[in-house]
Amino acid sequence: MTAAAPPGILVDRIGVRLGRREILREVTLTAAAGQITYLLGRNGAGKSTLLRAIAGIVPLSSGSISVNGGEAARAARPLAEIGTHLH
């Protein structure tokens, strides 16, 4: 018996805080490699924040993100702290 392939992206109980506001709380998402995954939700539900957390643009306050079975590398200073003046 062979082991199942790890998911392309595994978001495990992440949280994101911006200042004193809790934006995401214990979000879990599995997205298989090679398949299309979509997010649906009302305005303000946290879809964009989740994608920014996965991309490393906003820092996680809790949880972890794995890519292809390995822990995703996180920048020491997320882009949100550095600024968006990249040209």
C-alpha positions as CSV (number, residue, x, y, z in Angstrom):
1,M,0.0,0.0,0.0
2,T,1.4,3.4,-0.9
3,A,0.9,6.6,1.1
4,A,-1.4,9.2,-0.2
5,A,0.3,12.3,-1.8
6,P,0.3,15.3,0.5
7,P,-2.0,18.2,-0.4
8,G,-0.5,21.0,-2.5
9,I,-1.4,23.5,0.3
10,L,-2.4,22.7,3.8
11,V,-3.5,25.7,6.0
12,D,-3.8,24.3,9.5
13,R,-5.7,26.4,12.1
14,I,-4.2,29.7,11.2
15,G,-5.0,33.0,12.9
16,V,-4.3,36.5,11.7
17,R,-4.5,39.6,13.9
18,L,-4.1,43.1,12.7
19,G,-3.6,45.3,15.7
20,R,-6.2,44.3,18.2
21,R,-8.6,43.0,15.6
22,E,-8.8,39.3,15.0
23,I,-9.2,38.9,11.2
24,L,-8.9,35.1,10.8
25,R,-9.5,32.5,13.6
26,E,-8.5,28.9,13.3
27,V,-8.9,28.7,9.5
28,T,-8.2,25.3,7.9
29,L,-8.0,24.7,4.2
30,T,-6.7,21.9,2.0
31,A,-6.0,22.5,-1.7
32,A,-4.9,19.6,-3.8
33,A,-2.0,20.1,-6.2
34,G,-3.1,20.4,-9.8
35,Q,-6.8,21.1,-8.9
36,I,-8.6,24.4,-9.0
37,T,-9.8,25.6,-5.5
38,Y,-12.1,28.5,-5.0
39,L,-13.2,30.6,-2.0
40,L,-16.6,32.0,-1.6
41,G,-17.9,34.4,1.0
42,R,-19.4,37.7,1.8
43,N,-17.5,40.9,1.7
44,G,-15.3,41.1,4.8
45,A,-15.3,37.4,5.4
46,G,-11.5,37.2,5.2
47,K,-10.9,35.7,1.7
48,S,-8.3,38.2,0.7
49,T,-6.6,38.1,4.1
50,L,-6.4,34.3,3.9
51,L,-4.7,34.5,0.5
52,R,-2.3,37.2,1.7
53,A,-1.4,35.0,4.7
54,I,-0.8,32.0,2.4
55,A,1.4,34.3,0.2
56,G,3.4,35.6,3.3
57,I,2.2,39.2,2.9
58,V,0.5,39.3,6.3
59,P,2.0,37.5,9.4
60,L,0.3,34.6,11.1
61,S,-0.6,34.9,14.8
62,S,-1.2,31.1,15.0
63,G,-1.2,27.9,13.0
64,S,0.9,26.8,10.1
65,I,1.0,26.5,6.4
66,S,2.5,23.6,4.5
67,V,3.2,23.4,0.8
68,N,3.7,20.0,-0.9
69,G,4.1,18.3,2.5
70,G,6.8,20.6,3.9
71,E,6.5,23.6,6.2
72,A,6.2,26.8,4.1
73,A,9.1,29.2,4.5
74,R,7.9,32.5,6.1
75,A,9.7,35.7,5.7
76,A,11.3,37.2,8.8
77,R,9.5,40.4,8.0
78,P,6.2,40.0,6.0
79,L,5.7,42.3,3.1
80,A,3.0,44.1,5.1
81,E,5.7,45.3,7.5
82,I,8.2,46.3,4.8
83,G,5.7,48.2,2.7
84,T,4.4,47.9,-0.8
85,H,6.9,50.2,-2.5
86,L,8.3,47.4,-4.7
87,H,9.0,48.4,-8.3
